[in-house]
Amino acid sequence: MKRINELRTVFVHPKSKKIYIEFWDENGKIRQKTTGKEGDEKNLKYVKEELSLKFIARLKAKTLLKERPKTIKDYAVLYLSFKEKLTRYPSIENRVNRIVKKFGSKTPSEITPLEIQAFLNELDVSKATLKDWRLEFKGILDCAVDALDLARNPLEDSKKIMRRVTPSPSRRTDSEKKPFTKEEVKILLEEAEDDLKNYLGIAFYTGARPEEIIGLHIEDCDFERMVLKVERTVSKSSLKGTKTQGSKRTIPIFEGAVPFVKSQIETAKRKGTKWLFSDEDGKRLNDIENIRGKKYRKGPWAKLLGEVNLSYRQIMNTRHTWAVLALKSKQFTPQEIAGIMGHTTLRMLWQHYARFIDQDYENVERRIDIFT
């Protein structure tokens, strides 16, 4: 029997020392494809047990596409294959799966703009999240356009589509979005205890994301260069890379953060763990919830805010606080602030933080002459 779309073997090329996949293609011919990976034992095991299987699965899916009308589900599988290396892949996959649940059996040409509008309206999400859903849907349909299975992507004209789509208001109130003042930061750091105290000290003085801080190793803290290396994140029980490539960075350890970092290192050494923050057994935390507690409930963070008579705010506001106070201090350029925070552009600074800076332009220095 003719063998098609099957794995034949996985081997290390004698010259390049790269790992290759050898397979029967859709016509039954034996072909080889390099994975680009070095031929060590760890990579070889990964290619044999995972990568080669995914590769063959994509071959079979591609053959099926040629044998019957292609559906949204087919193009969704193709679209996801382009995104699987991204650190945000799980959230992309969740959105795509919901689109497939609604439209999966339909061909791209069967979906009307009105159906897309109705679906987006049903989501009940904020404007920013709605944009992610639209981009995912557009990406799936773009695959159909590229395959010449759809003449024009209805989501190409996003303004027209979104005209009848109403985002839900943010679930966070204005008070919850507001950064902490210098006085509030001082009180919180004085009253906090144990891991929460050190976490807040590091968070307020670095502007790092919660998932970045609990992903730190002791060895990421370099006191010779006075920097922290942000190379991984921990969130929802998953150990992952940083949010974006730009988020993988080295950030300064400012003097104010030093006692908190050193204190937490001593705690980690006592537990015999490489993780800066861990449970009592030295195992890494699953999520910021392990330090913060449940949102809005009587966890350590909510309890601390209550004890100092502050209304509830997300613990992520430590990051917003650093950004706003850094801008107000005029000790940094906007590019330096963006770099420390892991932003590749200045757009996030102006969009999320600049509005919290007082417009005190009446008190600017009158002797400034921008032309000299």
C-alpha positions in Angstrom: 0.0 0.0 0.0 1.2 3.5 -0.9 2.3 5.4 2.2 1.4 9.1 2.3 1.8 11.8 4.9 3.7 9.5 7.3 6.8 9.8 9.3 9.7 7.6 8.1 12.4 8.6 10.5 14.2 11.3 12.5 17.9 11.6 12.1 21.0 13.9 12.6 22.6 14.9 9.3 26.2 13.8 9.3 27.5 17.1 7.9 25.4 19.9 9.3 24.7 18.1 12.6 21.1 19.4 12.4 18.1 17.2 13.1 16.1 16.2 10.0 12.6 14.7 9.6 12.2 12.2 6.8 8.7 11.5 5.6 6.4 10.3 2.8 4.6 13.3 1.3 1.1 13.5 -0.1 2.3 11.8 -3.3 4.1 9.0 -1.5 7.6 10.3 -2.3 10.2 10.2 0.5 11.3 13.7 1.4 13.5 15.3 4.1 13.1 18.5 6.0 15.5 20.2 8.4 14.2 21.3 11.8 17.1 23.7 12.2 17.8 22.3 15.6 21.2 21.0 16.9 21.5 17.3 17.1 21.9 16.9 20.8 20.0 14.4 22.9 17.4 16.8 24.3 16.5 18.2 20.9 16.4 14.8 19.4 13.9 13.6 22.0 11.7 16.7 21.5 11.7 16.3 17.7 10.8 12.6 17.9 8.1 13.0 20.5 6.5 16.3 19.6 7.8 18.3 16.6 7.7 15.5 14.1 4.1 14.6 15.1 2.9 18.1 14.7 4.6 18.3 11.3 2.9 15.2 10.1 -0.4 16.4 11.5 -0.1 19.6 9.4 0.7 17.6 6.3 -2.4 15.6 6.7 -4.5 18.7 7.4 -3.1 20.3 4.2 -4.1 17.3 2.2 -7.6 17.3 3.6 -7.9 21.0 2.5 -7.4 20.0 -1.1 -10.0 17.2 -1.0 -13.0 19.2 0.3 -14.3 22.8 0.6 -12.2 24.6 3.2 -14.0 25.8 6.4 -13.3 28.4 9.0 -12.0 25.6 11.2 -9.5 24.6 8.5 -8.2 28.1 8.2 -8.2 28.5 12.0 -5.8 25.5 12.3 -3.6 27.1 9.7 -3.7 30.5 11.4 -2.8 28.9 14.8 0.2 27.1 13.2 1.7 30.6 12.4 1.2 31.7 16.0 2.3 28.8 18.0 5.8 30.2 18.8 4.4 33.3 20.4 4.4 33.6 24.2 0.8 34.8 24.1 -0.3 31.7 22.1 -2.6 30.3 24.8 -4.8 33.4 24.8 -4.8 33.5 20.9 -5.8 29.8 20.9 -8.7 30.5 23.3 -10.1 33.2 21.1 -9.7 31.3 17.9 -11.4 28.2 19.5 -14.4 30.3 20.4 -14.6 31.7 16.8 -14.4 28.1 15.5 -17.2 27.0 17.9 -19.5 29.7 16.3 -18.4 29.5 12.7 -16.2 26.4 12.3 -18.4 24.5 9.8 -19.0 27.4 7.5 -16.8 28.3 4.5 -15.3 31.8 4.6 -17.5 33.1 1.8 -20.7 32.1 3.8 -20.0 34.5 6.6 -21.5 37.9 6.3 -20.3 41.2 7.9 -23.5 41.3 9.9 -22.8 37.9 11.4 -19.3 39.1 12.4 -20.7 42.2 14.0 -23.3 40.3 15.9 -20.6 37.9 17.2 -18.3 40.7 18.3 -21.2 42.4 20.1 -22.0 39.2 22.0 -18.5 39.1 23.5 -19.1 41.7 26.2 -15.5 42.8 26.4 -13.6 46.1 26.6 -12.4 48.1 23.6 -8.8 46.8 23.9 -9.9 43.2 24.2 -12.3 43.6 21.4 -9.4 44.7 19.2 -7.7 41.3 19.9 -10.8 39.4 18.9 -11.1 41.4 15.6 -7.4 40.8 14.8 -7.8 37.0 15.4 -10.9 36.8 13.2 -9.2 38.9 10.5 -6.1 36.7 10.6 -8.2 33.5 10.0 -10.0 35.2 7.0 -6.7 36.5 5.7 -5.5 32.9 5.4 -8.6 32.2 3.2 -7.8 35.3 1.1 -4.2 34.2 0.6 -5.4 30.7 -0.5 -7.6 32.4 -3.1 -10.7 31.0 -1.3 -12.1 34.4 -0.4 -12.1 37.4 -2.7 -12.0 40.0 0.0 -11.7 40.0 3.8 -14.8 41.7 5.2 -12.6 42.7 8.2 -10.2 44.6 6.0 -12.4 47.7 6.4 -12.4 47.5 10.2 -14.0 50.9 10.7 -17.1 49.8 8.8 -17.4 46.6 10.7 -16.8 48.1 14.1 -19.3 50.9 13.5 -22.1 48.6 14.9 -20.0 47.0 17.6 -20.1 48.5 21.1 -17.4 47.6 23.5 -18.3 47.0 27.2 -17.1 49.7 29.6 -14.0 48.8 31.6 -14.8 46.7 34.7 -12.2 48.7 36.6 -13.3 52.0 38.2 -11.3 55.2 37.9 -10.2 54.8 41.5 -8.8 51.3 40.7 -6.8 52.6 37.8 -5.2 55.5 39.8 -1.5 55.1 40.6 -0.4 55.4 44.3 1.0 58.6 45.6 4.5 58.8 47.1 2.9 59.0 50.6 0.7 56.0 49.9 3.7 54.0 48.7 5.6 54.8 51.9 2.8 53.7 54.1 2.3 50.5 52.2 6.0 49.6 52.4 6.0 50.4 56.1 3.0 48.3 56.9 3.4 45.3 54.6 5.0 42.1 56.0 7.0 39.1 54.8 7.0 38.2 51.1 4.4 40.9 50.3 6.6 43.6 51.7 9.6 42.6 49.6 7.4 42.0 46.6 6.0 45.6 46.8 9.5 47.0 47.4 10.7 45.4 44.2 7.6 46.2 42.3 7.4 49.9 43.2 11.0 50.5 42.6 11.3 48.6 39.2 7.9 48.9 37.5 8.1 45.2 36.6 5.0 43.2 35.9 3.8 40.8 38.6 4.4 37.7 36.5 8.0 38.9 35.8 8.8 39.5 39.5 7.7 36.0 40.6 9.6 34.5 37.7 12.9 35.9 39.0 15.8 33.6 40.0 18.4 34.6 42.7 21.0 34.6 39.9 19.0 37.2 38.0 19.9 39.7 40.7 23.3 41.2 39.8 24.6 43.6 42.5 27.9 44.2 40.7 26.1 45.8 37.8 23.1 46.7 39.9 20.6 45.1 37.5 17.8 42.6 37.4 17.5 40.2 34.4 13.9 39.7 33.3 13.9 36.5 31.2 10.8 34.5 32.2 7.3 34.9 33.6 5.1 32.8 35.9 1.3 33.1 35.6 -1.7 30.7 36.0 0.6 27.8 36.9 2.6 28.2 33.7 6.3 29.0 33.4 6.7 31.0 30.1 8.9 33.4 28.3 8.4 37.2 28.6 5.2 38.8 27.2 7.0 40.1 24.1 10.6 40.0 22.9 11.1 43.6 24.1 10.0 42.5 27.6 13.1 40.3 27.9 15.4 42.9 29.3 17.9 44.0 32.0 16.5 46.7 34.3 18.3 48.8 36.9 18.2 48.0 40.6 17.6 51.4 42.1 18.9 52.1 45.6 15.4 52.0 47.1 14.9 48.4 45.9 18.2 47.0 47.3 17.0 46.2 50.9 13.9 44.4 49.5 15.9 42.4 46.9 18.5 41.4 49.5 16.0 40.5 52.1 14.1 38.2 49.6 17.4 36.6 48.5 18.1 35.7 52.2 14.6 34.2 52.4 15.2 32.2 49.2 18.5 30.9 50.4 16.9 29.8 53.7 14.4 27.8 51.7 17.2 26.3 49.5 15.6 27.4 46.2 16.7 29.3 43.1 13.4 31.2 42.9 13.4 34.6 44.5 9.8 34.1 45.5 8.5 30.6 46.3 6.3 28.6 48.6 7.6 27.3 51.9 9.0 24.2 50.2 11.0 26.2 47.8 8.8 25.4 44.8 8.0 28.2 42.4 4.7 30.1 42.9 1.9 29.4 40.5 0.6 32.9 40.1 0.8 36.4 41.8 -2.3 35.2 43.6 0.0 33.3 45.9 1.3 36.6 47.2 -1.7 38.8 46.6 -4.6 36.5 47.5 -7.9 36.5 45.6 -8.9 39.7 44.0 -11.2 41.9 46.1 -11.2 39.3 48.9 -9.5 39.1 52.3 -6.1 38.1 51.0 -2.8 39.8 52.1 -3.1 42.6 49.5 -6.7 43.4 50.1 -6.1 43.2 53.9 -3.1 45.6 53.7 -5.1 48.2 51.7 -7.9 48.0 54.3 -5.5 48.4 57.2 -4.1 51.6 55.7 -7.5 52.9 54.7 -6.9 52.7 50.9 -9.6 51.6 48.5 -8.9 48.4 46.6 -6.6 48.7 43.6 -5.0 46.0 41.5 -1.5 45.0 42.6 -0.5 45.8 39.0 -0.8 49.5 40.0 2.7 49.3 41.4 3.8 49.3 37.8 1.6 52.2 36.9 2.9 54.1 39.9 6.5 53.7 38.9 5.8 54.8 35.4 3.9 58.0 36.5 6.4 58.9 39.2 9.3 58.3 36.8 7.7 60.7 34.2 7.0 63.3 36.9 10.5 63.1 38.3 12.0 64.3 34.9 15.0 62.2 35.7 14.5 59.9 32.8 13.8 60.3 29.1 10.6 58.7 27.9 12.7 56.2 25.9 14.5 55.2 29.1 11.2 54.7 31.0 9.8 52.6 28.1 12.9 50.5 28.0 12.8 49.8 31.7 9.2 48.8 31.5 9.7 46.6 28.5 7.8 48.7 26.0 9.2 48.8 22.4 7.4 52.1 21.7 6.3 55.2 23.6 2.7 54.7 22.7 1.9 52.9 26.0 3.4 55.7 28.1 1.1 58.3 26.6 -1.9 56.1 26.3 -1.9 54.7 29.9 0.2 56.9 32.1 0.5 60.4 30.9 -3.1 61.2 31.7 -2.3 60.8 35.4 0.2 63.6 35.3 -1.1 67.0 36.4 -1.4 69.6 33.7 0.4 72.2 35.8 1.6 74.2 32.8 0.9 77.6 34.4 3.8 77.1 36.7 6.5 76.3 34.1 9.8 78.1 34.2 9.4 81.5 32.4 13.1 81.8 31.6 13.2 78.8 29.3 14.1 79.7 25.8 13.7 76.7 23.4 15.5 78.6 20.6 18.8 79.1 22.4 
